[in-house]
Amino acid sequence: MADYAVIGFGCAGYYGAKTIRENDPVGNITVFSEHNYSPYNPMLTTYYVAGKIPFEGMFPFGDMEKIKDELKLNLVTGRKVVSVDAETKTVKMEDGEEFKFDKILIATGASAFAPTFKGLDPSEAFYMRTLDDAIKLKNALDENNYKSALVVGASMVGIKVVELLNRKGIKTTFADMAPRIFPLAAYESVSKEIERRIDEKGVVMALGSALSEAEKTENGYICTMSDGKKVECDLIVLCIGTRTNVSMLNPRQIKINKGVIVDENMRTSCEDIYCAGDVSEGGELQSKTSMIIGLWANAAHQGVTAGANMAGGTAKFDGNFMHNITHFMDMDFIGFGDNRLTGKRIVSGDITKGLYVEAVIGEEGLVGVNILDNYRISGAVKNYLYRIMETGNAKISPIQKGILIKEGLKPSFIEKLEGRYNG
Ligand SMILES: Cc1cc2nc3c(=O)[nH]c(=O)nc-3n(C[C@H](O)[C@H](O)[C@H](O)COP(=O)(O)OP(=O)(O)OC[C@H]3O[C@@H](n4cnc5c(N)ncnc54)[C@H](O)[C@@H]3O)c2cc1C
């Protein structure tokens, strides 16, 4: 009987364990989780902090006892795995206990990057990555009458934090070193429009401006920014990126770049060690390189693929491409593809209201799209871009054309979306 181990019980770990069980009804599956929560969905944590969903609303797969019974799992929770030895096939816990495995799935995700800033103890700053981060911020907001905040990192996570603070009437400064918002996802015109709308809501945008140091005051901080400006605030939230949780792995045994390198079967460079989710670096379809793609659906597909292969199957996941579908501050922003790729720029709609689409057409067809204010067309456009990357010669299907037209795109623009650009 096989002994399977799964480290990390988030999206990738859950789908990994579930798929192992579906393919091997009798093997032992031991799941290691550093906390005692049931698998939760991190993207729901800001809704919990905002008071829009209850605590129980963050656990899409139900409670831990139910999952344990359904999947017949051995659970080792509330303790951290500190090392995985590929040669002896041993997992070691922080208290020294050891477990043997035949095959293991690394699904440990990523942690918020928490650098030290002069004058700011990292433990006094707030982050938004884990459930504990969300609980800490919610409790602080409930217990204190904060009037002002500094959110550092104009990322998709940062904007959600800004939104909830703004809704609570907290005067918020939103800072980033980059000269514009979402520089890796939005085209410049779209960044500018999003910045305008955020500004209209009363948020102070501080772009091209990094946090340099913070001086503690009686109620909060006086922050000095890299451009010399001062920002007074009661709390500081750092949303400046993540680092993969790979410290339990030995880089002499297993190939790690920014994340653990995996192939399309979710195999790592070590036999019997698989990896899935935000900790892994897998295929990116557009650049045809390996990349960390920190998205829920990606973690789910990778977990399923790893689980099937661990239990003797032959599943394959070709990879994904960079995309963001986000709703914040009464707007939808959707960005698909690499926004640095050049070609012919085409636009549809008025950027200030209603459906706006900006796309870049390259030699092989569509290479990138931004959509403002309509998430309903995102599925059709994403599917089309995916098929271009997959086959190099795709057309928008009649059903998907129908959706685009119903939502307000003109047939002439759809024709341009299907075109190619030869310089
Ligand atoms: C605020 C926020 C908003 C987001 N919004 C979106 C969105 O809109 N759309 C989208 O697609 N994605 C979004 N994401 C990303 C998405 O949530 C992740 O891609 C996904 O949850 C990754 O799942 P995972 O299983 O790889 O990692 P995780 O969910 O991070 O799970 C990893 C687990 O491993 C555990 N672990 C780590 N180290 C150890 C150890 N040494 N021992 C034992 N256990 C360990 C961790 O505690 C954790 O429970 C968002 C994320 C955040 C934080």
The ligand as an SDF file (V2000), in Angstrom:
LIG
                    3D

 53 58  0  0  0  0  0  0  0  0999 V2000
   -5.9240   38.5470   -0.9640 C   0  0  0  0  0  0  0  0  0  0  0  0
   -5.7730   37.5850   -2.1190 C   0  0  0  0  0  0  0  0  0  0  0  0
   -6.5840   37.7360   -3.2320 C   0  0  0  0  0  0  0  0  0  0  0  0
   -6.4930   36.8370   -4.2900 C   0  0  0  0  0  0  0  0  0  0  0  0
   -7.3240   37.0050   -5.3640 N   0  0  0  0  0  0  0  0  0  0  0  0
   -7.3060   36.1040   -6.3600 C   0  0  0  0  0  0  0  0  0  0  0  0
   -8.2020   36.2150   -7.4660 C   0  0  0  0  0  0  0  0  0  0  0  0
   -8.9930   37.1500   -7.5450 O   0  0  0  0  0  0  0  0  0  0  0  0
   -8.1630   35.2440   -8.4310 N   0  0  0  0  0  0  0  0  0  0  0  0
   -7.3020   34.1870   -8.3690 C   0  0  0  0  0  0  0  0  0  0  0  0
   -7.3180   33.3150   -9.2370 O   0  0  0  0  0  0  0  0  0  0  0  0
   -6.4180   34.0670   -7.3420 N   0  0  0  0  0  0  0  0  0  0  0  0
   -6.3990   34.9970   -6.3500 C   0  0  0  0  0  0  0  0  0  0  0  0
   -5.5120   34.8770   -5.3150 N   0  0  0  0  0  0  0  0  0  0  0  0
   -4.4870   33.7960   -5.3720 C   0  0  0  0  0  0  0  0  0  0  0  0
   -5.0380   32.4510   -4.9350 C   0  0  0  0  0  0  0  0  0  0  0  0
   -5.7000   32.5720   -3.7100 O   0  0  0  0  0  0  0  0  0  0  0  0
   -3.8630   31.4620   -4.8680 C   0  0  0  0  0  0  0  0  0  0  0  0
   -3.3210   31.3360   -6.1600 O   0  0  0  0  0  0  0  0  0  0  0  0
   -4.2380   30.0790   -4.3650 C   0  0  0  0  0  0  0  0  0  0  0  0
   -4.9540   30.1300   -3.1690 O   0  0  0  0  0  0  0  0  0  0  0  0
   -2.9700   29.2220   -4.2040 C   0  0  0  0  0  0  0  0  0  0  0  0
   -3.2530   28.0180   -3.5900 O   0  0  0  0  0  0  0  0  0  0  0  0
   -2.0840   27.1210   -3.0010 P   0  0  0  0  0  0  0  0  0  0  0  0
   -2.7360   25.8810   -2.5090 O   0  0  0  0  0  0  0  0  0  0  0  0
   -0.9960   27.0110   -3.9740 O   0  0  0  0  0  0  0  0  0  0  0  0
   -1.4700   27.9460   -1.7900 O   0  0  0  0  0  0  0  0  0  0  0  0
   -2.0920   28.3840   -0.3830 P   0  0  0  0  0  0  0  0  0  0  0  0
   -3.5530   28.6290   -0.4640 O   0  0  0  0  0  0  0  0  0  0  0  0
   -1.2300   29.5140    0.0880 O   0  0  0  0  0  0  0  0  0  0  0  0
   -1.8770   27.1010    0.5540 O   0  0  0  0  0  0  0  0  0  0  0  0
   -0.6130   26.6880    1.0000 C   0  0  0  0  0  0  0  0  0  0  0  0
   -0.7710   26.0940    2.3820 C   0  0  0  0  0  0  0  0  0  0  0  0
    0.4660   25.5190    2.7930 O   0  0  0  0  0  0  0  0  0  0  0  0
    0.6590   25.7740    4.1650 C   0  0  0  0  0  0  0  0  0  0  0  0
    2.0940   25.6500    4.4610 N   0  0  0  0  0  0  0  0  0  0  0  0
    3.0950   26.4440    4.0170 C   0  0  0  0  0  0  0  0  0  0  0  0
    4.2890   26.0260    4.4830 N   0  0  0  0  0  0  0  0  0  0  0  0
    4.0420   24.9470    5.2510 C   0  0  0  0  0  0  0  0  0  0  0  0
    4.8770   24.0880    6.0220 C   0  0  0  0  0  0  0  0  0  0  0  0
    6.1950   24.2560    6.0840 N   0  0  0  0  0  0  0  0  0  0  0  0
    4.2960   23.0630    6.7040 N   0  0  0  0  0  0  0  0  0  0  0  0
    2.9530   22.8660    6.6510 C   0  0  0  0  0  0  0  0  0  0  0  0
    2.1140   23.6630    5.9450 N   0  0  0  0  0  0  0  0  0  0  0  0
    2.6500   24.6890    5.2500 C   0  0  0  0  0  0  0  0  0  0  0  0
    0.1210   27.1910    4.3240 C   0  0  0  0  0  0  0  0  0  0  0  0
   -0.1980   27.4780    5.6680 O   0  0  0  0  0  0  0  0  0  0  0  0
   -1.1150   27.1430    3.4330 C   0  0  0  0  0  0  0  0  0  0  0  0
   -2.2550   26.7330    4.1340 O   0  0  0  0  0  0  0  0  0  0  0  0
   -5.5720   35.7580   -4.2380 C   0  0  0  0  0  0  0  0  0  0  0  0
   -4.7330   35.6190   -3.1170 C   0  0  0  0  0  0  0  0  0  0  0  0
   -4.8260   36.5120   -2.0720 C   0  0  0  0  0  0  0  0  0  0  0  0
   -3.9290   36.3450   -0.8680 C   0  0  0  0  0  0  0  0  0  0  0  0
  1  2  1  0
  2  3  1  0
  2 52  2  0
  3  4  2  0
  4  5  1  0
  4 50  1  0
  5  6  2  0
  6  7  1  0
  6 13  1  0
  7  8  2  0
  7  9  1  0
  9 10  1  0
 10 11  2  0
 10 12  1  0
 12 13  2  0
 13 14  1  0
 14 15  1  0
 14 50  1  0
 15 16  1  0
 16 17  1  0
 16 18  1  0
 18 19  1  0
 18 20  1  0
 20 21  1  0
 20 22  1  0
 22 23  1  0
 23 24  1  0
 24 25  2  0
 24 26  1  0
 24 27  1  0
 27 28  1  0
 28 29  2  0
 28 30  1  0
 28 31  1  0
 31 32  1  0
 32 33  1  0
 33 34  1  0
 33 48  1  0
 34 35  1  0
 35 36  1  0
 35 46  1  0
 36 37  1  0
 36 45  1  0
 37 38  2  0
 38 39  1  0
 39 40  1  0
 39 45  2  0
 40 41  1  0
 40 42  2  0
 42 43  1  0
 43 44  2  0
 44 45  1  0
 46 47  1  0
 46 48  1  0
 48 49  1  0
 50 51  2  0
 51 52  1  0
 52 53  1  0
M  END
$$$$
